[in-house]
Amino acid sequence: MNEPMTKRRFVDAIAEIAIDEVVAGEVDVLRHPPGRRPPVEIRARSEWFVGLDPDTQSMVVDIVRSAAYGALHRVLVALDGATPISDRGDEGRLQLLWRTADDVTDLTDPAGEVDLHDLLSELRG
């Protein structure tokens, strides 16, 4: 039997997809533009990146990682209901549900466990 989905398991999984894999993919494109004739802007970024010294390349990767983290963090803050997503004064609550054949888990349930964005912050350290 699989372990039940928890907020922590969800954040671990989504961070891998939305941060780790995105950063690796973007860095790979910087190092090796895809296709036979990649767009001019992608080739230009690649030429710029590979011309940097290793320390500066590492700093660029850190910036890409920080941007991916920040984007995911803001989405999780909104899912947690900690920031409004509408300026029209709409009252409501977002729900993120994990469904299996036997169960439904509300990963945005405000009762009990820590918020999703706080769990992501813990991952970052």
MOSUL-V132078 format. One record per residue. N is the residue number from 1. SS is DSSP state (h for helix, s for strand, l for the rest). OMEGA is omega in radians with two decimals (999 if undefined). D_CENTER is the distance of its C-alpha to the mean C-alpha in whole Angstrom. Layout:
# MOSUL-V132078
N_SS_OMEGA_D_CENTER / N_SS_OMEGA_D_CENTER
This chain:
# MOSUL-V132078
1_l_3.12_28 / 2_l_3.06_24 / 3_l_3.10_23 / 4_l_3.09_22 / 5_l_3.06_18 / 6_l_3.08_17 / 7_h_-3.11_15 / 8_h_3.11_14 / 9_h_3.12_14 / 10_h_-3.11_12 / 11_h_3.08_9 / 12_h_-3.10_10 / 13_h_-3.08_10 / 14_h_3.09_6 / 15_h_3.11_5 / 16_h_-3.11_8 / 17_h_-2.97_7 / 18_h_3.10_3 / 19_h_-3.02_4 / 20_h_-3.09_8 / 21_h_3.10_9 / 22_h_3.14_8 / 23_h_3.13_10 / 24_h_3.13_12 / 25_h_3.14_13 / 26_h_3.12_13 / 27_h_3.10_16 / 28_h_3.10_18 / 29_h_3.09_18 / 30_h_-3.10_19 / 31_h_-3.04_22 / 32_l_3.14_23 / 33_l_-3.07_23 / 34_l_3.04_23 / 35_l_3.13_26 / 36_l_3.13_29 / 37_l_3.14_29 / 38_l_3.11_26 / 39_l_-3.08_26 / 40_h_-3.09_27 / 41_h_3.10_24 / 42_h_3.09_22 / 43_h_-3.13_25 / 44_h_3.11_26 / 45_h_-3.14_23 / 46_h_3.13_23 / 47_h_3.11_27 / 48_h_-3.07_26 / 49_h_-3.09_23 / 50_h_3.08_25 / 51_l_3.13_28 / 52_l_3.05_26 / 53_l_-3.06_27 / 54_h_3.12_25 / 55_h_3.13_24 / 56_h_3.04_23 / 57_h_3.13_21 / 58_h_3.11_19 / 59_h_3.09_19 / 60_h_3.11_17 / 61_h_3.10_15 / 62_h_3.11_14 / 63_h_3.10_14 / 64_h_3.12_11 / 65_h_3.13_9 / 66_h_3.12_10 / 67_h_3.11_9 / 68_h_3.10_5 / 69_h_-3.10_5 / 70_h_3.12_8 / 71_h_3.13_6 / 72_h_-3.14_4 / 73_h_-3.14_7 / 74_h_3.09_9 / 75_h_3.14_8 / 76_h_3.07_9 / 77_h_3.12_12 / 78_h_3.11_13 / 79_h_3.13_13 / 80_l_-3.13_15 / 81_l_-3.10_17 / 82_l_3.07_17 / 83_l_3.13_17 / 84_l_3.08_19 / 85_l_3.12_18 / 86_l_3.10_21 / 87_l_-3.11_24 / 88_l_-3.13_27 / 89_l_3.11_27 / 90_l_3.05_26 / 91_l_3.11_26 / 92_l_3.13_24 / 93_l_3.04_21 / 94_l_3.06_18 / 95_l_3.03_18 / 96_l_-3.06_16 / 97_s_3.01_18 / 98_s_-3.09_18 / 99_s_2.95_21 / 100_l_3.12_23 / 101_l_-3.03_27 / 102_l_-2.95_28 / 103_l_3.00_26 / 104_s_3.12_23 / 105_s_3.06_21 / 106_s_-3.11_20 / 107_l_3.10_16 / 108_l_3.12_17 / 109_l_-3.06_20 / 110_l_-3.12_21 / 111_l_2.98_24 / 112_l_-2.95_24 / 113_l_3.13_21 / 114_l_3.14_18 / 115_l_3.14_15 / 116_h_-3.09_12 / 117_h_3.07_11 / 118_h_3.06_14 / 119_h_3.09_13 / 120_h_3.11_9 / 121_h_3.10_12 / 122_h_3.11_14 / 123_h_-3.08_12 / 124_h_3.09_12 / 125_l_999_15
